[in-house]
Amino acid sequence: MSMKATTREVNGVIVIDISGRITLGEGCSQLRELIRGLLAKGHKNLLLNLTDVTYIDSSGIGELVSGFTAVSNQGGQMKLLNLTKKVKDLLQITKLLTVFDVHDDEAKAIASFQKSANA
Amino acid sequence: MTFLTLYCRVNAVCGKQRTMTAEASVVEVMLESDLGNVEVAEGMVQRVCVSAGFDEEEQHRIGMAVHESMINAIMHGNKNDRRKHVRLRFLVYPDRLEIRVRDEGPGFDAEKVPNPLESENLLKVSGRGIFLIRSFMDDFRVERIPGVGTEVTLVKRINSKADFNQGGMDREHEGHNAGS
């Protein structure tokens, strides 16, 4: 199953609901273009909902890092929501759980963007 | 010993054969250097893992190690040259699964691969494949075969529940210490 992504806006935050595989090739390209496109339109607060992501490889991890860096460089924030155990394990062993702001509750995740903006 | 009990063709790009020896059951396939064949390899590794008795979590980890090895072989070893092939070999022993991935490239020094956990590498986009393979397998070796190419061997003990997290980090640090 290839990657699919849809976007919705909640309180000024773009939530990207992703499903399928984020792997070398199509999955990574799609995610890269989506994030770059959102940044180009001025959307700088992104929440990636990974509930239905079944597989991420090293290239997919790299794409998450690339997106995080691109958003940060534009003065925005990219956060992760609802990691599966497999994805969480991957981010843990690669020490990226120390980099990403990870949430299990969408409402609290959305609210965290406001808190960051007000801080 | 009985050799070569099954031979078939898959999509005209690879030959697959199963061999049974007194020591190991062997499944071997020759794959064209096409990234689409990474999924072919994933399908094979899952079937081999099921038959070897690995649980779902281990199947995922071993599958990911093969996924990363296949991508390395096709992209870095064979430089996406479709005239070159990747030999994927599964050897199921009573106590372990050995997976050998051979490409036609010049090889690499695994001990010189930068540690992706170091702070200066943490936000790099690439460079985590070998680390993940080491983290998910019990052993990882790279052998240059003169005139042939490079073969990586991945080993997973059967009935082992090693702490992949700590094990992978330990081996990574050992490798860097040895190389420094």
Interface residues (C-beta under 8 A of the other chain):
Chain A: T23 L24 G25 D57 S58 S59 I61 G62 E63 V65 S66 F68 T69 K86 D89 L90 Q92 I93 T94 K95 L96 T98 V99
Chain B: L35 V38 H60 M64 H67 E68 I71 P116 L117 L122 L123 K124 V125 S126 R128 G129 F131 L132 S135 F164 N165 G168 M169
